[in-house]
Amino acid sequence: MSRSLRNAYISAHCEGELRSRFVLFQPTDRGGWGNRLRGLTLCFAFALCTKRVLVVDDFIVTEHFDAPEGTDWSVRTWRSAMARVPDRRRMDLHLRTEDFDPVAWKEYETRSMEELFPERLVILNQSIGFIDALFRNPHYAPFLRECGFDADSKLSWLGSVCQFLLACPTRKLQTAMRKVTRRLGLYVSADVGVQFRSFFDIGSPNSRFVESFAAKVVKDICNLTEGPAQPSIYVLADDSRVTRFLSDRLASRGRISSWPHRTIHTGGVNTGFGALVERALAKAFGSQARDVDLIGWLPQQWRPRAHTSVLAEWFLLGDCKNIYSTFSSFAVFAAARTGNAARLMKYNTETDSLAPLRNEEYFY
């Protein structure tokens, strides 16, 4: 991250404190870690442009990452100050660009955010299209360019922001990272990371594409011109059956590291009710349903042990030199965090093809 962006953020934080202006990141339970990062980066950009304190009301973030040096995003710190604010506004921005009212969307792209959001406390959740409108807005585009934003490298900029915001993992996450690394025997970054997301939701498994995905990954690994002839390959999937299948298929191409447990990283089941979740998991996994780790689509208090494990795996995936994945914001942000977005190969289930992620594809 550029020094100008870091200084601008510290300045925005201090000015927001003086003027009692806040943006509160309060995600819904409708998405996983990738969507949370999308919302967190939006709130960061919004706080930066409108000179507000960024406050994070999400235990998945705050239990695993401390705020950047020189700032404090804890709800506990700012609760009393926010309670005294007489005017507040909540925006549900979990929408695609085409779902917004066209007139409202045009205002987001052209008008000053201070005019559109005069309230001193603005509460936002994870966004899909809104962040792109902020980048297009002429009131802020020059400022964001000074801070290192380039319209032709949005993913790189978001990756820099993500790396800055998540630069201070807590002791809890550091301990989990060491445990996962020891268990995998992966003491240096893998040459290749392979992530397959089976469950966009329980009723519509993606796993019918896994054979084609594996064949294309094997072929592409053969064409890699950099690295050893037998690369280390980190395999990650949300179904242990898929993990084992991919590990077996890729074993001829390199040294496999995998953790064959069941982890649904994002979009596990489209409900927030524990009983319905239990029935859906029992139907999908039978007697082993209780061994499933989940993140996303669930009340945050339900099975919280899963989150630390998932974040450790997210770090390991991003550290891989080349990444192959079905399209998910989990993999996109993992690659962007380490500047590896250019080496992320995305599998498209609609066209049954494997191709580099395009810069514009993340903003949909």
Long-range contacts (C-beta under 8 A, 24 or more apart in sequence): 1-148, 1-160, 1-161, 1-163, 1-164, 2-147, 2-148, 2-160, 4-146, 4-147, 4-148, 5-48, 5-147, 5-148, 5-160, 5-161, 5-164, 6-68, 6-164, 8-48, 8-143, 8-146, 8-147, 9-44, 9-47, 9-48, 9-68, 9-71, 9-164, 10-70, 10-71, 11-51, 12-47, 12-48, 12-50, 12-51, 12-52, 13-47, 13-53, 13-54, 13-70, 13-71, 15-51, 16-47, 16-51, 16-52, 16-53, 17-53, 19-51, 19-120, 20-81, 20-84, 20-85, 20-120, 21-50, 21-51, 21-52, 21-53, 21-120, 21-121, 22-52, 22-53, 22-54, 22-55, 22-78, 22-81, 22-82, 22-85, 22-120, 22-121, 22-122, 23-47, 23-50, 23-52, 23-53, 23-54, 23-55, 23-121, 23-122, 23-123, 23-124, 24-55, 24-56, 24-57, 24-75, 24-82, 24-121, 24-122, 24-123, 24-124, 25-54, 25-55, 25-56, 25-57, 25-58, 25-61, 25-124, 25-125, 26-57, 26-58, 26-123, 26-124, 26-125, 27-58, 27-125, 27-126, 28-92, 28-94, 28-125, 28-126, 29-272, 29-296, 29-297, 29-298, 29-299, 29-300, 30-94, 30-126, 30-296, 30-297, 31-94, 31-126, 31-266, 31-267, 31-296, 31-297, 32-265, 32-266, 32-267, 32-268, 32-295, 32-296, 32-297, 32-329, 32-330, 33-60, 33-265, 33-266, 33-295, 33-296, 33-307, 33-310, 33-311, 33-314, 33-330, 33-333, 34-265, 34-266, 34-328, 34-329, 34-330, 34-331, 34-332, 34-333, 35-126, 35-266, 35-296, 35-329, 36-60, 36-61, 36-126, 37-162, 37-329, 37-333, 38-126, 38-127, 38-128, 38-131, 38-329, 38-333, 39-124, 39-125, 39-126, 39-127, 40-126, 40-162, 40-165, 41-131, 41-158, 41-161, 41-162, 41-165, 42-93, 42-124, 42-126, 42-127, 42-130, 42-131, 42-134, 43-124, 44-161, 44-165, 45-131, 45-134, 45-135, 45-144, 45-161, 46-113, 46-122, 46-124, 46-134, 48-144, 48-147, 49-113, 49-134, 49-139, 49-140, 49-143, 49-144, 50-113, 50-114, 50-117, 52-122, 53-78, 55-82, 58-300, 59-300, 59-304, 60-295, 60-300, 60-307, 60-311, 63-170, 63-172, 63-307, 63-308, 64-169, 64-170, 64-172, 64-173, 64-307, 64-308, 64-311, 65-165, 65-166, 65-168, 65-169, 65-170, 65-173, 66-168, 66-169, 66-170, 67-168, 68-164, 68-165, 68-167, 68-168, 69-168, 82-121, 85-119, 85-120, 85-121, 86-120, 87-118, 87-119, 87-120, 87-121, 88-119, 88-120, 88-121, 88-122, 88-123, 89-117, 89-119, 89-121, 89-122, 89-123, 90-122, 90-123, 91-122, 91-123, 91-124, 91-125, 92-125, 93-124, 93-125, 93-126, 93-127, 93-128, 93-129, 93-130, 94-125, 94-126, 94-127, 94-128, 95-127, 95-128, 95-129, 95-130, 96-128, 96-129, 96-364, 97-128, 97-129, 97-132, 97-133, 97-363, 97-364, 98-129, 99-129, 100-129, 100-130, 105-129, 105-133, 108-133, 108-134, 108-137, 109-133, 109-136, 109-137, 110-137, 110-138, 111-137, 111-139, 112-139, 113-137, 113-139, 113-140, 128-363, 128-364, 129-363, 129-364, 131-363, 132-363, 152-359, 153-359, 154-359, 154-360, 154-362, 154-363, 155-332, 155-335, 155-336, 155-341, 155-357, 155-359, 155-362, 156-336, 156-339, 156-341, 158-333, 158-336, 158-362, 159-333, 159-335, 159-336, 159-337, 159-338, 159-339, 159-341, 162-333, 162-336, 162-337, 163-337, 163-338, 166-337, 172-308, 173-308, 173-311, 173-312, 176-308, 176-309, 176-311, 176-312, 177-312, 177-315, 177-316, 179-312, 180-259, 180-309, 180-312, 180-313, 180-316, 181-316, 183-259, 184-234, 184-257, 184-258, 184-259, 184-316, 185-257, 186-232, 186-234, 186-257, 186-316, 188-232, 189-319, 189-320, 189-321, 190-231, 190-232, 190-233, 190-234, 190-257, 190-316, 190-319, 190-320, 190-321, 191-227, 191-228, 191-231, 191-232, 191-233, 191-254, 191-320, 191-321, 191-322, 192-221, 192-224, 192-231, 192-232, 192-233, 192-234, 192-254, 192-320, 192-321, 192-322, 192-323, 192-324, 193-233, 193-234, 193-236, 193-316, 193-317, 193-318, 193-319, 193-320, 193-322, 193-323, 193-324, 193-325, 193-334, 194-233, 194-234, 194-235, 194-236, 194-246, 194-250, 194-323, 194-324, 194-325, 195-236, 195-237, 195-317, 195-323, 195-324, 195-325, 195-326, 195-328, 195-330, 195-331, 195-334, 196-236, 196-237, 196-238, 196-242, 196-246, 196-325, 196-326, 197-237, 197-238, 197-265, 197-266, 197-325, 197-326, 197-328, 197-330, 197-331, 198-237, 198-238, 198-239, 198-242, 199-238, 199-239, 199-264, 199-267, 199-268, 199-269, 199-284, 200-267, 201-267, 201-268, 201-269, 201-270, 202-268, 202-269, 202-270, 202-280, 202-281, 202-283, 202-284, 206-326, 206-349, 207-239, 207-241, 207-242, 209-326, 209-347, 209-349, 209-352, 210-242, 210-245, 210-246, 212-352, 213-324, 213-326, 213-347, 213-354, 214-245, 214-246, 214-249, 214-250, 215-249, 216-347, 216-353, 216-354, 217-246, 217-250, 217-324, 217-345, 217-354, 218-249, 218-250, 218-252, 218-253, 220-324, 220-345, 220-354, 221-250, 221-253, 221-254, 221-322, 222-253, 224-322, 226-321, 227-321, 227-322, 230-254, 230-255, 231-255, 232-257, 233-257, 234-258, 234-316, 234-317, 234-320, 236-313, 236-316, 236-317, 238-262, 238-263, 238-264, 238-265, 238-268, 259-313, 261-291, 261-293, 262-288, 262-291, 262-292, 262-293, 263-292, 263-293, 263-294, 263-295, 263-306, 263-309, 263-310, 263-313, 264-292, 264-293, 264-294, 264-295, 264-296, 265-295, 265-296, 265-310, 265-313, 265-314, 265-328, 265-330, 266-295, 266-296, 266-297, 266-328, 266-329, 266-330, 267-296, 267-297, 268-292, 268-294, 268-295, 268-296, 268-297, 268-298, 269-297, 269-298, 270-297, 271-297, 272-297, 272-298, 272-299, 274-298, 274-299, 274-302, 277-302, 324-354, 327-357, 327-361, 329-362, 332-357, 332-362
